[in-house]
Amino acid sequence: MFVAKEKEIGETEVSEKDVKGVRMKILLGESQGASNFVMRVFEIEPGGHTAYHTHPWEHEVYVLEGNGAVRQDGKDHELVKGSVVLVKPNEPHQFLNKGREAFKFICVVPIV
């Protein structure tokens, strides 16, 4: 068993191409003993965004705070606290902060 508080877990700046103002914490993953999924928390600063990208696995998202959007094929879908998103395998997508405060969400993906 692994137990921790989010505030005790270090975060890293996401420095991939076309990413702006995104930090990530791995809450649960292989290092903590998980064998199937990785649970991450992303925080996007105002005006920030992930890259518009795709990958061969799905992921599930739950919004914790802030105002944002998920973009697909040029259309933005509004996201607020309590919103959920299922990104299916190979769906192009991008997460954006549309507010004046941090946009924070949990994202769960399979270990690949």
C-alpha positions as CSV (number, residue, x, y, z in Angstrom):
1,M,0.0,0.0,0.0
2,F,1.1,3.6,-0.7
3,V,-0.4,6.6,1.1
4,A,0.6,10.2,0.7
5,K,-0.7,13.8,0.6
6,E,-0.7,15.6,-2.8
7,K,1.2,18.6,-1.2
8,E,4.1,16.2,-0.3
9,I,4.6,15.1,-3.9
10,G,7.0,17.0,-6.0
11,E,6.0,18.5,-9.3
12,T,7.8,19.0,-12.6
13,E,7.5,21.6,-15.3
14,V,6.2,20.0,-18.6
15,S,8.8,21.1,-21.1
16,E,7.5,19.5,-24.3
17,K,7.2,21.3,-27.6
18,D,4.1,23.6,-27.9
19,V,3.4,23.4,-24.1
20,K,3.1,26.6,-22.1
21,G,2.8,27.0,-18.3
22,V,2.0,23.4,-17.4
23,R,3.2,21.6,-14.3
24,M,2.5,17.9,-13.4
25,K,2.6,15.7,-10.3
26,I,2.6,11.9,-10.6
27,L,0.4,10.9,-7.7
28,L,0.4,7.2,-8.4
29,G,2.5,5.2,-10.9
30,E,5.0,2.4,-11.1
31,S,7.3,4.1,-8.5
32,Q,4.5,3.9,-6.0
33,G,3.7,0.3,-6.8
34,A,0.9,0.7,-9.4
35,S,0.9,-1.8,-12.2
36,N,-1.9,-0.7,-14.5
37,F,-2.5,3.0,-14.3
38,V,-0.7,6.4,-13.7
39,M,-2.7,9.1,-11.8
40,R,-1.4,12.6,-12.5
41,V,-2.4,16.1,-11.5
42,F,-1.8,18.8,-14.0
43,E,-1.9,22.5,-13.2
44,I,-2.0,25.0,-16.1
45,E,-1.3,28.7,-15.4
46,P,-3.5,31.4,-16.9
47,G,-2.9,31.6,-20.7
48,G,-1.2,28.2,-20.6
49,H,-2.0,25.0,-22.5
50,T,-0.8,21.5,-23.4
51,A,0.3,20.6,-26.9
52,Y,-2.3,19.6,-29.4
53,H,-1.5,15.9,-29.6
54,T,-2.7,12.3,-29.9
55,H,-1.6,9.0,-28.5
56,P,-2.8,5.3,-28.8
57,W,-4.3,5.2,-25.3
58,E,-7.3,6.7,-23.6
59,H,-7.3,8.9,-20.6
60,E,-9.8,10.0,-18.1
61,V,-9.8,13.6,-16.7
62,Y,-11.6,15.1,-13.6
63,V,-11.4,18.9,-13.2
64,L,-10.5,20.0,-9.6
65,E,-10.5,23.8,-10.0
66,G,-10.4,26.6,-12.5
67,N,-11.9,27.3,-15.9
68,G,-10.5,25.6,-18.9
69,A,-11.3,23.8,-22.1
70,V,-10.4,20.7,-24.1
71,R,-9.9,21.4,-27.8
72,Q,-10.7,18.9,-30.5
73,D,-10.8,19.6,-34.2
74,G,-10.9,23.4,-33.6
75,K,-13.8,23.2,-31.1
76,D,-13.3,24.1,-27.4
77,H,-15.4,22.3,-24.9
78,E,-15.8,24.2,-21.6
79,L,-14.4,22.6,-18.4
80,V,-15.1,23.7,-14.9
81,K,-14.8,22.2,-11.4
82,G,-16.5,18.8,-11.5
83,S,-16.3,18.3,-15.3
84,V,-15.1,14.9,-16.6
85,V,-13.5,14.1,-20.0
86,L,-12.8,10.8,-21.7
87,V,-10.2,11.2,-24.4
88,K,-10.4,8.0,-26.6
89,P,-7.3,6.5,-28.2
90,N,-6.0,8.4,-31.1
91,E,-8.3,11.4,-30.6
92,P,-6.4,14.7,-31.1
93,H,-6.8,17.0,-28.1
94,Q,-5.4,19.9,-26.1
95,F,-6.2,21.3,-22.7
96,L,-6.2,25.1,-22.2
97,N,-6.6,27.4,-19.2
98,K,-9.4,29.9,-20.1
99,G,-9.5,31.6,-16.7
100,R,-7.6,34.0,-14.5
101,E,-6.5,31.4,-12.0
102,A,-4.9,28.0,-12.2
103,F,-6.7,25.3,-14.1
104,K,-6.1,22.0,-12.2
105,F,-7.2,18.4,-13.1
106,I,-6.5,14.8,-12.4
107,C,-5.6,12.7,-15.5
108,V,-5.5,8.9,-15.4
109,V,-3.7,6.9,-18.1
110,P,-2.6,3.3,-18.5
111,I,1.0,2.4,-17.8
112,V,2.5,2.0,-21.3
